[in-house]
Structures are given as structure tokens and as C-alpha cells.
Amino acid sequence: MTKKRYFKTLLCLLCQAIYLSFKYAKEKLHILKLSKKGMWNKIINLKKCLLDHFMDLEISQNEEYQSKLQALSFNPNLDKDGGLRQKDKQRADIMQQIIPLVNTMINVSELVIQSDPILQSSASSVLKITAPPFELKE
């Protein structure tokens, strides 16, 4: 008799524990649903805020671009990127000064290329080319 009563009591306690755990889970689920709605509203508000922020950034970039275009139309020394054309002119002048110096240092007409290389065969029957590539006239 005590054995039956013991199992009955154990079964009753087990059922109560399961019922309480399901009740607790149901309450937690309800709380999560409510917090999910609150979180969803926060996400929507954050999304709207970010959209406004990025729209403001885009507007400011467009205004900056328009101001650069206006400055370009008023100042002919500016190029499209806003840099001065004088830098490019200085670089071109330097290159025009350097190229003649290089040409005078090595005159192309003074270089003579030998016409026919001499082929030699070695003991292993491999052909080797023995010719100096360039000679300078003096």
C-alpha cells in the first residue's frame, strides 16, 4: 500500500512540476512577445533615424560637389578635382627640361649594334651566343 501511495504522490508532484514549468514558460513567452513588440518599434525608429542621417550626408555631399563645380566655373586655374593646374604645368616644365638632358647624356646615334652574333658549339653540342650587346663609338 505504501508503494502505491509513494508512486501516486510522486506522480502528483511530477504533474505539478510540469504544470508549473509550462505556466512559467507561458508567462515568459507572453513577456517576450511584449518585449518583441517594443524591440520592433525601437528597430523601426532606429531605421528611420539612420535613413534620415544618411539622407543628410548625401545632401551635404551634393552641396559640397555643387560648391566645387561653382568654384571651378569661377576659377579657371582649378581642374575637376579642385587641384591647381599650375602643379601640372610645373611637372610638364620639369619633364621638358629633363628629356633633353637625358638625350644629351646618351645619344642614340652613337650606339652600334653588332649585326651577326658568333655561334660556338661546345662539347655538349649546345649552341652559345657570344656577342657583346652594344658598343659605344668614341
C-alpha positions as a printed Julia matrix, in Angstrom:
138×3 Matrix{Float64}:
  0.0    0.0     0.0
  2.75   2.4     0.79
  4.37   1.66   -2.52
  1.23   2.67   -4.44
  0.86   5.77   -2.33
  4.51   6.68   -2.88
  4.17   6.39   -6.67
  0.86   8.3    -6.59
  2.47  11.13   -4.63
  5.47  11.12   -6.94
  3.2   11.23  -10.0
  1.23  14.12   -8.48
  4.41  16.07   -7.74
  5.69  15.41  -11.25
  2.44  16.64  -12.81
  2.52  19.78  -10.65
  6.11  20.47  -11.66
  5.28  20.04  -15.34
  2.2   22.27  -14.97
  4.19  24.98  -13.19
  7.0   24.85  -15.74
  4.51  25.2   -18.61
  2.77  28.05  -16.78
  6.12  29.77  -16.22
  7.06  29.22  -19.87
  3.73  30.67  -21.0
  4.28  33.79  -18.87
  7.81  34.18  -20.21
  6.55  33.77  -23.77
  3.95  36.48  -23.18
  6.64  38.79  -21.76
  8.88  38.06  -24.75
  6.05  38.87  -27.16
  5.5   42.2   -25.46
  9.21  42.99  -25.4
  9.49  41.87  -29.02
  6.87  44.44  -29.97
  8.82  47.08  -28.06
 12.07  45.98  -29.69
 10.41  46.03  -33.1
  9.3   49.61  -32.52
 12.84  50.52  -31.43
 14.25  48.89  -34.58
 11.82  50.81  -36.79
 12.69  54.09  -35.04
 16.41  53.35  -35.39
 15.95  52.56  -39.08
 14.13  55.86  -39.64
 16.85  57.73  -37.74
 19.6   56.1   -39.83
 17.74  56.85  -43.06
 17.47  60.5   -42.04
 21.16  60.6   -41.12
 22.29  59.08  -44.43
 19.96  61.36  -46.36
 21.54  64.35  -44.6
 25.01  63.01  -45.51
 24.01  62.62  -49.15
 22.59  66.14  -49.23
 25.78  67.57  -47.72
 27.92  65.67  -50.26
 25.79  67.01  -53.1
 26.11  70.56  -51.75
 29.89  70.14  -51.47
 30.06  68.86  -55.05
 27.94  71.77  -56.28
 30.17  74.27  -54.48
 33.26  72.69  -56.09
 31.63  72.96  -59.51
 30.83  76.63  -58.89
 34.39  77.29  -57.74
 35.66  75.55  -60.87
 33.49  77.7   -63.1
 34.7   80.89  -61.39
 38.42  79.99  -61.19
 39.9   78.68  -64.47
 43.12  77.57  -62.74
 41.28  74.79  -60.91
 40.85  71.39  -62.51
 37.93  68.98  -61.95
 39.36  67.55  -58.73
 39.83  71.01  -57.24
 43.61  70.95  -57.59
 45.52  73.71  -59.28
 46.57  73.32  -62.89
 49.82  75.05  -62.04
 51.14  71.84  -60.48
 50.59  70.01  -63.75
 52.24  72.83  -65.66
 55.25  72.71  -63.34
 55.56  68.96  -63.84
 55.38  69.39  -67.61
 58.08  72.09  -67.49
 60.34  69.84  -65.42
 59.84  66.95  -67.86
 60.67  69.24  -70.79
 63.91  70.18  -69.05
 64.85  66.59  -68.18
 64.21  64.93  -71.56
 66.86  66.94  -73.47
 69.37  66.27  -70.68
 68.81  62.53  -70.99
 69.14  62.71  -74.77
 72.45  64.57  -74.5
 73.81  62.11  -71.95
 73.18  59.11  -74.22
 73.0   59.87  -77.88
 71.13  57.12  -79.66
 73.11  57.56  -82.87
 76.33  56.66  -81.05
 75.1   53.17  -80.23
 76.1   50.49  -82.72
 74.55  47.06  -82.65
 76.69  44.23  -83.96
 74.96  42.63  -86.87
 75.84  38.93  -86.66
 76.4   37.03  -83.43
 79.02  34.28  -83.48
 77.72  30.83  -82.66
 80.02  28.38  -80.91
 79.36  24.76  -80.22
 80.66  23.19  -77.06
 81.34  19.57  -76.22
 77.77  19.05  -75.1
 76.55  20.28  -78.51
 74.71  23.29  -77.13
 74.95  26.48  -79.14
 76.07  29.57  -77.22
 75.84  33.13  -78.47
 78.95  35.18  -77.74
 78.48  38.76  -78.77
 78.57  41.94  -76.75
 75.19  43.62  -77.0
 76.31  47.25  -77.54
 79.44  49.2   -78.23
 79.89  52.96  -77.94
 81.62  54.96  -80.68
 84.41  57.11  -79.4
